[in-house]
Amino acid sequence: MLTARTEVAGAPLAGKIYIVGGVLADGETGRVEEYDVAANTWRPRAPLPRELHHAAAAIAAGRLYVVGGFAGPQWTPLNTLFEYDPAADRWRSRAPMPTARGALTVAVVDGRLYALGGEASGQSLGANEMYDPTQDAWVRRAPMPTARNHLGAVTVDGQIYTFAGRVRSSNVAVTEIYDPRADAWRSAAPIPTPRSGYGAAAVGGRIFVMGGEIGRPGTYPENEEFNSRANTWTARAPMRTPRHGLAVVAVDDRIYAISGGPEPGFAFSRANEVYVPE
């Protein structure tokens, strides 16, 4: 990356990866950097409307959405929703999220965003709120069974898979799956390595969970694959540079692990490493 950061958000769109926000060595940032996968090059893009960190990012209908996060020295939880038009290189604000929170995750099913979990005022949240871009409106949905923060979410076959995360200062091992059509949750095989602040992405229906922190002197190198059909976990090649607060993004059957802290707490990196599943 062009700048070393941690606690970023990222998402892929049309062969590009967008990394937004986060924390620099001198404080929070609204910087946006675009990575061209084919050219292996970076360039800066229009910054976010405000500086923030611990936000979530996703793509719907050709737009990049950045949801929630923290801001300011008090880590004020945000309910902001920003939409980015890559052709115009322009941001605009959309309807605010009902529950202000940071350290959340977001997934997309049928063009709708589902903002899940997070933290506000030191409390872990189980909030599940759906945003419809066509209506610019939010609707509350069935909350997560396990309220937690610093988690990730991946969509496979119309189902949203969430893994691990943090409750207070401890990691949890849960795997919980949300069916948007039924508005219902169910449990699955727990993750072998409980962690928080990790990244997750899917390639061809295979889900990979990478990195993380809390509970060890260092960050987590583990890369574990969840088979949604068999409900099983398999250890895969560990990360070359263990990190937390990173973005993990899949493009063309490869997974990019970008930015994040190589040490627990506030550490920073420009790392961009790619994992090729067998």
C-alpha positions in Angstrom: 0.0 0.0 0.0 1.0 3.6 -0.3 0.5 4.2 3.5 1.1 2.0 6.5 -2.1 1.5 8.5 -4.2 -0.8 10.6 -7.9 -1.3 11.4 -8.9 -0.7 7.7 -11.8 -1.8 5.7 -11.7 -3.2 2.1 -13.8 -4.5 -0.7 -13.3 -5.6 -4.4 -14.9 -4.0 -7.4 -14.3 -4.5 -11.1 -10.7 -5.9 -10.7 -9.8 -3.3 -8.1 -9.5 -3.4 -4.4 -10.4 -0.4 -2.3 -8.9 0.1 1.1 -10.5 2.8 3.2 -10.0 4.5 6.6 -8.0 3.1 9.4 -5.3 4.3 11.8 -1.9 5.7 10.9 1.0 6.2 13.2 -0.2 9.8 13.8 -3.9 9.1 14.1 -7.1 8.1 12.3 -7.5 8.7 8.6 -10.0 9.0 5.8 -7.6 8.0 3.1 -8.7 5.7 0.3 -6.3 3.7 -1.9 -7.2 1.7 -4.9 -5.2 -1.4 -5.9 -5.3 -2.6 -9.5 -4.9 -6.3 -9.3 -3.9 -6.9 -12.9 -1.4 -4.0 -13.0 -0.1 -4.6 -9.4 -0.3 -0.8 -8.8 -1.8 1.5 -6.2 -3.2 5.0 -6.5 -5.0 7.4 -4.1 -8.7 8.1 -4.6 -11.1 10.7 -3.1 -10.9 10.5 0.7 -13.9 9.5 2.8 -16.1 12.3 4.0 -14.7 11.9 7.5 -11.8 10.2 9.2 -12.7 6.8 10.8 -11.4 3.4 11.7 -12.9 -0.1 12.5 -15.5 0.4 9.8 -16.9 -2.2 7.5 -17.0 -2.2 3.6 -19.0 -4.0 0.9 -20.0 -3.7 -2.7 -23.6 -3.6 -4.0 -24.9 -2.5 -7.5 -21.4 -1.3 -8.6 -21.0 1.0 -5.5 -18.7 0.8 -2.5 -20.4 1.2 0.8 -18.6 2.0 4.1 -20.6 1.4 7.2 -20.1 2.6 10.8 -16.7 2.7 12.6 -15.2 4.7 15.3 -14.0 8.3 15.2 -12.1 10.8 17.4 -10.0 10.3 20.5 -12.9 8.8 22.5 -13.6 6.2 19.8 -17.1 7.5 19.2 -19.2 4.9 17.5 -20.6 6.0 14.2 -23.9 5.3 12.4 -22.7 6.8 9.1 -23.1 5.2 5.7 -21.0 6.4 2.8 -21.5 5.4 -0.8 -18.6 5.7 -3.4 -19.0 6.0 -7.2 -15.7 4.7 -8.7 -16.4 6.2 -12.1 -16.9 9.7 -10.7 -14.4 9.2 -7.8 -17.0 10.7 -5.5 -18.6 10.0 -2.1 -22.0 10.8 -0.8 -23.8 10.2 2.5 -26.8 7.9 2.7 -29.3 7.0 5.3 -27.7 6.5 8.7 -27.6 3.1 10.3 -30.1 2.7 13.2 -27.4 1.5 15.7 -24.1 3.4 15.9 -21.2 1.0 16.2 -17.6 0.2 15.2 -15.7 -3.1 14.9 -18.7 -4.5 13.0 -18.9 -6.5 9.8 -21.1 -6.3 6.7 -22.2 -8.8 4.1 -24.4 -8.6 0.9 -27.2 -10.8 -0.2 -29.5 -10.0 -3.2 -28.0 -6.4 -3.3 -28.8 -5.6 0.3 -26.3 -4.9 3.0 -26.5 -6.6 6.4 -24.5 -4.8 9.1 -23.7 -7.3 11.9 -22.4 -7.1 15.4 -19.9 -4.5 16.6 -19.3 -2.5 19.7 -20.5 0.8 21.3 -19.5 2.3 24.6 -17.6 -0.9 25.5 -20.5 -3.2 24.9 -20.6 -6.0 22.4 -23.6 -5.8 20.1 -25.7 -8.4 18.3 -27.4 -5.9 16.0 -28.4 -7.1 12.5 -29.6 -4.3 10.4 -30.4 -4.5 6.6 -29.8 -1.6 4.2 -31.6 -1.5 0.8 -29.8 0.8 -1.6 -32.8 1.1 -3.9 -34.9 2.5 -1.0 -32.1 4.2 0.9 -33.6 2.7 4.0 -32.7 0.4 6.9 -34.7 -2.4 8.6 -33.9 -4.3 11.8 -33.6 -8.0 11.4 -33.1 -11.0 13.8 -30.1 -10.2 16.1 -27.1 -12.4 16.2 -27.3 -15.2 18.9 -23.8 -14.2 20.2 -23.2 -10.5 20.5 -19.6 -9.8 19.6 -17.2 -7.4 17.9 -14.1 -7.5 15.7 -15.7 -10.3 13.6 -16.0 -11.0 9.9 -18.8 -12.2 7.6 -18.8 -14.0 4.2 -21.8 -14.8 1.9 -22.0 -18.2 0.2 -25.1 -19.5 -1.6 -27.3 -16.7 -0.2 -26.3 -17.5 3.4 -24.2 -15.2 5.7 -21.4 -17.0 7.7 -19.9 -15.2 10.7 -17.0 -16.5 12.7 -15.4 -16.0 16.1 -14.9 -12.4 17.3 -14.5 -10.7 20.6 -16.6 -10.4 23.8 -15.1 -8.0 26.3 -11.4 -8.9 26.1 -11.8 -12.6 25.1 -12.2 -14.3 21.8 -15.0 -16.7 21.1 -15.1 -19.8 18.8 -18.6 -19.6 17.5 -19.7 -20.1 13.9 -23.2 -18.7 13.3 -25.1 -18.6 10.0 -27.8 -16.2 9.0 -30.5 -17.0 6.4 -31.9 -13.6 5.2 -35.0 -15.1 3.6 -36.0 -16.9 6.8 -34.6 -14.1 9.0 -33.2 -16.9 11.2 -29.8 -18.0 12.7 -28.3 -21.4 13.2 -25.0 -22.6 14.6 -22.2 -24.6 12.9 -18.9 -26.1 13.8 -16.8 -23.7 15.9 -13.6 -22.3 14.5 -10.5 -24.2 15.6 -8.6 -21.0 16.4 -10.8 -18.4 18.2 -9.6 -14.9 17.3 -10.8 -11.4 16.6 -9.7 -8.6 14.2 -9.1 -11.2 11.5 -10.2 -11.1 7.8 -12.3 -13.5 5.8 -13.1 -14.2 2.2 -14.6 -16.9 -0.1 -13.3 -18.4 -3.3 -15.6 -20.7 -5.2 -17.7 -21.4 -2.1 -14.7 -22.1 0.1 -14.4 -19.7 3.1 -11.0 -18.7 4.4 -10.4 -17.0 7.8 -6.9 -15.3 8.2 -5.0 -13.5 10.9 -6.3 -11.9 14.1 -5.3 -11.0 17.6 -6.0 -11.2 21.4 -5.0 -14.0 23.7 -1.4 -14.4 22.5 1.7 -12.3 22.7 1.7 -12.0 19.0 -0.8 -11.8 16.1 -2.2 -14.9 14.5 -0.7 -16.5 11.3 -3.5 -19.1 11.1 -5.4 -19.5 7.8 -8.3 -21.9 8.3 -10.8 -23.0 5.6 -14.5 -23.7 6.4 -16.4 -26.2 4.2 -20.0 -25.0 4.4 -21.4 -28.2 2.9 -19.4 -30.6 5.1 -19.5 -28.3 8.2 -15.7 -28.9 8.7 -12.6 -26.9 9.2 -9.1 -27.5 7.6 -5.8 -25.8 8.4 -4.3 -24.2 5.3 -0.9 -22.4 4.6 -0.4 -19.8 7.3 0.0 -16.1 6.5 3.5 -15.0 5.7 3.0 -11.8 7.8 0.6 -12.4 10.7 -1.6 -9.3 11.2 -4.8 -8.1 12.7 -7.0 -5.1 11.6 -6.3 -6.1 8.0 -8.5 -6.3 4.9 -8.9 -9.8 3.3 -10.4 -9.6 -0.2 -11.0 -12.2 -2.9 -10.4 -11.4 -6.6 -10.2 -14.0 -9.4 -9.8 -17.0 -7.2 -7.0 -15.4 -5.1 -7.2 -13.8 -1.7 -5.3 -10.6 -0.9 -4.3 -9.9 2.7 -3.7 -6.1 2.9 -2.5 -3.7 5.6 -3.1 -4.4 9.3 -1.0 -4.5 12.4 1.8 -7.1 12.7 1.8 -6.8 16.5 -1.2 -6.7 18.8 -2.6 -3.2 19.5 -1.6 -0.3 17.3 1.1 -1.5 14.9 1.0 -0.6 11.2 2.0 -2.1 7.8 1.8 -1.6 4.1 1.8 -5.4 3.5 0.0 -6.8 0.4 0.2 -10.6 0.2 -1.8 -13.0 -1.9 -2.9 -16.5 -1.0 -3.6 -19.0 -3.8 -5.9 -21.8 -2.6 -4.9 -25.3 -3.9 
